[in-house]
Amino acid sequence: MTPQDPLSIRLVTEISRLEGVEPFELPPLEDCVDTESLDSLFGRPDAPFHEGEVKFRYAGYDVTVKYTGEFDIA
């Protein structure tokens, strides 16, 4: 996983690491958030937002994605 990977890929990869499973073993992220929008609106240098965040629940975790592309998993 690299910082250049799409935000959705980095997020699923991190949760799979926390769970000790392969990413494909998790439910599809698309079931709870529009991944295309997530990838295009957050964490890119040309992103249209300069503040804000999105919150959702995925694979039993509360996820907060900040406009910078950083995310918190609780």
ZAFIFI-486518 format. One line per field, with one value per residue: residue in three letters; x, y, z of N, C-alpha, C in turn; residue number from 1. Coordinates in Angstrom, 3 decimals. Layout:
<sites>
residuo: (Ala;...)
nu: (X;...)
nv: (Y;...)
nw: (Z;...)
cau: (X;...)
cav: (Y;...)
caw: (Z;...)
cu: (X;...)
cv: (Y;...)
cw: (Z;...)
num: (NUM;...)
</sites>
This chain:
<sites>
residuo: (Met;Thr;Pro;Gln;Asp;Pro;Leu;Ser;Ile;Arg;Leu;Val;Thr;Glu;Ile;Ser;Arg;Leu;Glu;Gly;Val;Glu;Pro;Phe;Glu;Leu;Pro;Pro;Leu;Glu;Asp;Cys;Val;Asp;Thr;Glu;Ser;Leu;Asp;Ser;Leu;Phe;Gly;Arg;Pro;Asp;Ala;Pro;Phe;His;Glu;Gly;Glu;Val;Lys;Phe;Arg;Tyr;Ala;Gly;Tyr;Asp;Val;Thr;Val;Lys;Tyr;Thr;Gly;Glu;Phe;Asp;Ile;Ala)
nu: (0.844;0.566;0.956;-0.047;-2.006;-5.535;-7.821;-9.940;-8.886;-6.675;-8.022;-9.589;-7.494;-6.181;-8.161;-8.423;-5.931;-6.123;-8.086;-6.860;-7.170;-7.455;-7.940;-10.017;-11.650;-13.262;-16.444;-17.857;-16.745;-18.241;-20.821;-21.483;-20.593;-20.098;-17.544;-16.199;-16.847;-15.755;-13.018;-12.562;-13.216;-11.901;-8.721;-7.014;-4.651;-5.922;-8.455;-11.852;-12.552;-11.729;-12.083;-13.919;-15.542;-16.348;-18.447;-18.921;-20.057;-18.256;-17.591;-17.916;-16.612;-16.324;-15.815;-14.042;-13.411;-11.247;-11.042;-8.475;-7.759;-6.815;-7.693;-9.701;-10.164;-12.363)
nv: (-1.168;2.180;5.793;6.791;5.082;4.633;6.185;4.542;1.967;2.057;2.334;-0.068;-1.891;-1.221;-1.824;-4.558;-5.371;-4.761;-6.607;-8.971;-10.386;-11.118;-8.472;-9.094;-10.688;-9.124;-7.359;-5.793;-2.500;-0.733;-1.263;0.399;2.976;5.337;4.559;5.668;8.379;8.912;8.462;10.442;12.863;13.238;13.675;14.201;16.212;18.026;18.112;19.161;20.142;21.952;21.598;19.579;16.325;12.834;10.359;6.918;3.544;0.557;-2.812;-3.343;-1.240;2.210;4.698;7.576;9.875;12.381;15.562;15.758;13.250;11.617;9.106;7.898;5.049;3.377)
nw: (0.000;-0.870;-0.522;-2.883;-3.675;-4.228;-1.947;-1.027;-1.354;0.371;2.788;3.029;3.033;5.418;7.355;6.886;7.739;10.480;11.169;10.582;8.209;4.667;2.264;0.407;1.883;3.399;3.615;0.655;0.243;-1.185;-0.467;1.611;1.157;-1.466;-3.380;-5.576;-5.399;-2.873;-3.385;-5.314;-4.124;-1.698;-0.134;-2.291;-4.071;-5.761;-4.771;-4.244;-1.763;1.215;3.779;6.133;6.481;6.162;7.523;8.261;8.741;8.624;8.189;10.889;12.080;13.010;10.765;9.934;7.505;6.644;4.952;4.038;3.341;5.264;7.616;10.337;12.304;14.297)
cau: (0.000;1.339;0.113;-0.636;-3.163;-6.806;-8.237;-10.766;-7.986;-5.913;-8.943;-9.885;-6.249;-5.926;-9.123;-8.078;-4.769;-6.640;-8.870;-6.017;-7.706;-7.158;-8.961;-11.168;-12.493;-14.154;-17.568;-17.525;-16.853;-19.295;-22.113;-21.791;-20.182;-19.761;-16.080;-15.735;-16.937;-14.773;-11.686;-12.405;-13.477;-11.095;-7.328;-6.242;-4.192;-6.886;-9.781;-12.628;-12.838;-10.614;-12.489;-15.015;-15.273;-17.474;-18.425;-19.745;-19.724;-17.811;-17.005;-17.941;-15.817;-16.749;-14.764;-14.126;-12.441;-11.096;-10.835;-7.061;-7.545;-6.510;-8.889;-9.675;-10.960;-12.603)
cav: (0.000;3.410;6.998;7.034;4.202;5.301;6.214;3.370;0.807;2.203;2.107;-1.510;-2.561;-0.995;-2.593;-5.984;-5.574;-4.788;-7.831;-10.134;-11.112;-10.530;-7.479;-9.683;-11.369;-8.125;-7.029;-4.724;-1.140;-0.091;-1.494;1.430;4.313;5.425;4.602;6.601;9.724;8.982;8.600;11.670;14.077;13.356;13.249;14.461;17.599;18.851;17.875;20.396;20.560;22.390;21.235;18.616;14.909;11.926;9.269;5.768;2.304;-0.461;-4.041;-3.248;-0.101;3.569;5.276;9.006;10.279;13.824;16.118;15.564;11.861;10.845;8.482;7.316;3.816;3.098)
caw: (0.000;-0.959;-0.451;-4.190;-3.848;-3.939;-0.553;-0.716;-1.256;1.619;3.900;3.118;3.394;6.845;8.145;6.776;8.615;11.852;11.338;10.339;7.056;3.366;1.905;-0.288;2.861;3.988;2.741;-0.287;0.754;-1.969;0.183;2.612;0.718;-2.892;-3.391;-6.604;-4.813;-1.800;-3.987;-6.096;-3.354;-0.481;-0.086;-3.511;-4.095;-6.491;-4.201;-4.199;-0.393;2.049;5.128;6.146;6.668;5.955;8.504;7.926;9.447;7.680;8.755;12.343;12.525;12.689;9.936;9.646;6.488;6.630;3.616;3.680;2.964;6.452;8.159;11.668;12.392;15.725)
cu: (0.894;0.411;-0.561;-1.837;-4.440;-7.173;-9.036;-9.909;-7.188;-6.783;-9.239;-8.635;-5.960;-6.895;-8.824;-6.863;-5.219;-7.381;-8.033;-6.526;-7.233;-8.257;-10.198;-12.110;-13.468;-15.343;-17.174;-17.737;-17.990;-20.683;-22.472;-21.366;-19.849;-18.246;-15.526;-15.761;-15.900;-13.383;-11.504;-12.546;-12.552;-9.659;-6.517;-5.802;-5.194;-8.318;-10.536;-12.892;-11.576;-10.963;-13.614;-14.537;-16.525;-17.312;-19.345;-19.267;-19.376;-17.149;-16.914;-17.156;-16.516;-15.572;-15.055;-13.023;-12.419;-10.808;-9.406;-6.779;-7.101;-7.791;-8.634;-10.603;-11.110;-13.591)
cv: (1.237;4.615;7.327;6.135;4.979;5.174;4.974;2.116;0.873;1.899;0.617;-2.284;-2.410;-1.793;-4.090;-6.305;-5.657;-6.093;-9.096;-11.009;-10.444;-9.534;-8.079;-10.442;-10.409;-7.885;-5.900;-3.342;-0.393;-0.285;-0.389;2.836;4.251;5.619;5.539;8.031;9.909;9.229;9.929;12.943;14.288;12.911;13.416;15.915;18.537;18.664;19.190;20.923;20.982;22.248;20.217;17.193;14.123;10.781;8.163;4.573;1.245;-1.608;-3.972;-2.085;1.209;4.234;6.757;9.332;11.800;14.290;15.928;14.162;10.995;10.246;7.924;6.109;3.497;1.952)
cw: (0.000;-0.837;-1.786;-4.470;-3.560;-2.455;-0.178;-0.549;0.046;2.834;4.093;3.542;4.882;7.713;8.045;7.638;10.074;12.152;11.168;9.211;5.770;3.004;1.240;0.657;3.565;3.066;1.781;0.346;0.063;-1.358;1.176;2.219;-0.778;-3.004;-4.457;-6.082;-3.718;-2.367;-4.710;-5.270;-2.168;-0.721;-1.343;-3.496;-4.791;-5.987;-4.043;-2.788;0.327;3.522;5.023;6.316;6.336;6.954;8.027;8.738;8.403;8.453;10.280;12.920;12.159;11.984;9.736;8.651;6.452;5.211;3.123;3.156;4.133;6.978;9.546;11.665;13.877;15.860)
num: (1;2;3;4;5;6;7;8;9;10;11;12;13;14;15;16;17;18;19;20;21;22;23;24;25;26;27;28;29;30;31;32;33;34;35;36;37;38;39;40;41;42;43;44;45;46;47;48;49;50;51;52;53;54;55;56;57;58;59;60;61;62;63;64;65;66;67;68;69;70;71;72;73;74)
</sites>
